[in-house]
Amino acid sequence: SAKIDNLAVTQGKIANLAVDTIKIADQAVTIPSSVELASSTNIFGSTEQLILTLTFTGTGANADVLSTIAAGGTGSAYLQLSYYHNDSLQAQKVHNYQYGGVVAFPITTTSGTNTIKLYGRIFSGSQGAFVPEAYIRTLETKK
């Protein structure tokens, strides 16, 4: 046991640490949340269909949302994705997801429950698409 006033350590490893009070520099801690599609979803028509929902507890801080998706079928070239945070549209993209795609955008979380919803629809034509893979992850910078 030792008492060292104003100790400064640039790098180190502590095997077992007990702390009464700790202060971490601004934006030095992040809180991840993620969800993955459990089974394939079929998308038909121009009406938005829910593909995936991520619900997490936020602190009212900035967060980055990252999503990956893959689609197949003749309608995959006309698939439009819409991302909503707490029912407010945040990002919308039309892309040929047959070869996969990545969508990223920033949000500010609310303190408490937050929801990211991913919807899909066919932007043009009457073809259908199926979505075998979808993933959403948020990485919130702790306030």
RODO-148163 format. One record per residue (C-alpha): residue number from 0; residue in one letter; x, y, z. Coordinates in Angstrom, 2 decimals. Example, Ala and Ser with C-alpha at 12.3 -4.5 7.8 and 13.67 -1.06 7.14 Angstrom:
BEGIN
0 | a | 12.30 | -4.50 | 7.80
1 | s | 13.67 | -1.06 | 7.14
# end
This chain:
BEGIN
0 | s | 0.00 | 0.00 | 0.00
1 | a | 1.31 | 3.44 | -0.93
2 | k | 0.06 | 6.99 | -1.09
3 | i | 1.34 | 9.02 | -4.03
4 | d | -0.02 | 12.55 | -4.42
5 | n | -0.61 | 13.74 | -8.02
6 | l | 0.52 | 10.51 | -9.66
7 | a | 0.74 | 10.73 | -13.46
8 | v | 0.97 | 7.49 | -15.46
9 | t | 1.15 | 7.54 | -19.27
10 | q | 0.63 | 3.83 | -19.78
11 | g | 0.23 | 0.84 | -17.49
12 | k | -1.64 | -2.26 | -16.41
13 | i | -3.39 | -2.70 | -13.08
14 | a | -4.48 | -6.21 | -12.20
15 | n | -6.94 | -5.33 | -9.44
16 | l | -8.07 | -1.75 | -8.75
17 | a | -10.42 | -0.24 | -6.21
18 | v | -11.34 | 3.43 | -6.62
19 | d | -13.35 | 5.75 | -4.40
20 | t | -13.78 | 8.45 | -7.06
21 | i | -12.65 | 8.46 | -10.69
22 | k | -12.64 | 11.27 | -13.24
23 | i | -12.19 | 10.43 | -16.92
24 | a | -11.34 | 13.02 | -19.57
25 | d | -14.22 | 14.35 | -21.71
26 | q | -15.48 | 11.93 | -24.34
27 | a | -13.04 | 9.23 | -23.26
28 | v | -15.70 | 6.56 | -22.65
29 | t | -18.01 | 5.10 | -25.27
30 | i | -21.12 | 2.97 | -24.91
31 | p | -21.77 | 0.49 | -27.76
32 | s | -25.13 | -1.08 | -28.65
33 | s | -25.91 | -3.36 | -31.58
34 | v | -28.49 | -5.64 | -33.14
35 | e | -28.34 | -8.16 | -35.99
36 | l | -31.13 | -9.43 | -38.24
37 | a | -32.28 | -12.84 | -36.96
38 | s | -33.82 | -14.08 | -40.23
39 | s | -34.31 | -12.92 | -43.82
40 | t | -36.90 | -10.27 | -44.59
41 | n | -38.72 | -9.87 | -47.91
42 | i | -39.37 | -6.35 | -49.22
43 | f | -42.14 | -5.76 | -51.77
44 | g | -43.72 | -2.55 | -53.02
45 | s | -43.23 | 1.12 | -52.31
46 | t | -44.56 | 1.08 | -48.73
47 | e | -41.86 | 1.16 | -46.06
48 | q | -41.44 | -2.14 | -44.22
49 | l | -39.65 | -2.48 | -40.89
50 | i | -36.45 | -4.51 | -41.22
51 | l | -34.67 | -4.04 | -37.90
52 | t | -35.00 | -2.19 | -34.57
53 | l | -32.26 | -1.30 | -32.08
54 | t | -33.37 | -0.05 | -28.65
55 | f | -30.77 | 1.24 | -26.21
56 | t | -30.36 | 3.56 | -23.23
57 | g | -28.74 | 6.88 | -24.10
58 | t | -27.18 | 9.60 | -21.99
59 | g | -28.03 | 12.62 | -24.16
60 | a | -24.64 | 12.59 | -25.90
61 | n | -23.39 | 12.36 | -29.49
62 | a | -23.38 | 8.93 | -31.10
63 | d | -22.37 | 7.41 | -34.42
64 | v | -24.70 | 4.93 | -36.09
65 | l | -23.20 | 2.34 | -38.43
66 | s | -25.26 | -0.10 | -40.44
67 | t | -24.36 | -2.82 | -42.91
68 | i | -26.87 | -4.56 | -45.15
69 | a | -26.94 | -7.03 | -48.01
70 | a | -29.88 | -7.81 | -50.29
71 | g | -30.77 | -10.09 | -53.17
72 | g | -33.45 | -10.44 | -55.80
73 | t | -34.25 | -8.25 | -58.78
74 | g | -35.44 | -5.42 | -56.54
75 | s | -32.16 | -5.15 | -54.63
76 | a | -30.95 | -2.54 | -57.14
77 | y | -33.95 | -0.36 | -56.20
78 | l | -33.92 | -0.82 | -52.43
79 | q | -34.34 | 2.38 | -50.45
80 | l | -33.35 | 2.31 | -46.78
81 | s | -34.64 | 4.79 | -44.23
82 | y | -33.19 | 5.14 | -40.73
83 | y | -35.25 | 6.73 | -37.95
84 | h | -34.00 | 7.78 | -34.53
85 | n | -36.90 | 8.10 | -32.08
86 | d | -39.30 | 8.32 | -35.07
87 | s | -37.36 | 11.16 | -36.75
88 | l | -35.83 | 10.43 | -40.18
89 | q | -32.02 | 10.59 | -39.96
90 | a | -30.74 | 9.01 | -43.17
91 | q | -32.22 | 7.73 | -46.43
92 | k | -30.32 | 6.00 | -49.19
93 | v | -31.11 | 4.21 | -52.47
94 | h | -28.35 | 1.80 | -53.46
95 | n | -27.79 | -1.56 | -55.12
96 | y | -27.38 | -3.63 | -51.95
97 | q | -26.83 | -6.87 | -53.89
98 | y | -23.11 | -6.45 | -53.14
99 | g | -23.68 | -5.12 | -49.63
100 | g | -23.59 | -1.58 | -48.37
101 | v | -22.68 | 0.57 | -45.39
102 | v | -24.64 | 3.53 | -44.04
103 | a | -23.24 | 5.77 | -41.29
104 | f | -24.62 | 8.94 | -39.70
105 | p | -24.37 | 10.91 | -36.44
106 | i | -27.17 | 11.39 | -33.90
107 | t | -27.61 | 13.00 | -30.51
108 | t | -29.20 | 10.53 | -28.14
109 | t | -31.87 | 11.42 | -25.63
110 | s | -31.35 | 10.63 | -21.99
111 | g | -33.16 | 7.32 | -21.48
112 | t | -34.66 | 5.00 | -24.08
113 | n | -33.62 | 5.51 | -27.73
114 | t | -34.73 | 3.57 | -30.78
115 | i | -33.12 | 3.24 | -34.21
116 | k | -35.45 | 1.71 | -36.80
117 | l | -34.40 | 0.57 | -40.26
118 | y | -37.11 | 0.48 | -42.92
119 | g | -36.87 | -0.67 | -46.53
120 | r | -39.00 | -0.20 | -49.63
121 | i | -38.63 | -0.69 | -53.37
122 | f | -37.90 | 2.76 | -54.81
123 | s | -38.77 | 1.99 | -58.42
124 | g | -40.54 | -0.82 | -60.26
125 | s | -42.45 | -3.78 | -58.93
126 | q | -39.61 | -6.19 | -58.23
127 | g | -39.05 | -7.65 | -54.80
128 | a | -35.92 | -7.92 | -52.70
129 | f | -34.92 | -10.10 | -49.80
130 | v | -32.60 | -8.98 | -47.03
131 | p | -30.62 | -11.89 | -45.54
132 | e | -28.19 | -9.70 | -43.57
133 | a | -28.61 | -6.43 | -41.67
134 | y | -26.75 | -4.98 | -38.71
135 | i | -27.00 | -1.71 | -36.76
136 | r | -24.50 | -0.47 | -34.19
137 | t | -24.39 | 2.76 | -32.22
138 | l | -21.34 | 4.05 | -30.45
139 | e | -22.26 | 6.80 | -28.01
140 | t | -19.64 | 9.10 | -26.52
141 | k | -20.40 | 9.31 | -22.83
142 | k | -21.13 | 12.79 | -21.49
# end
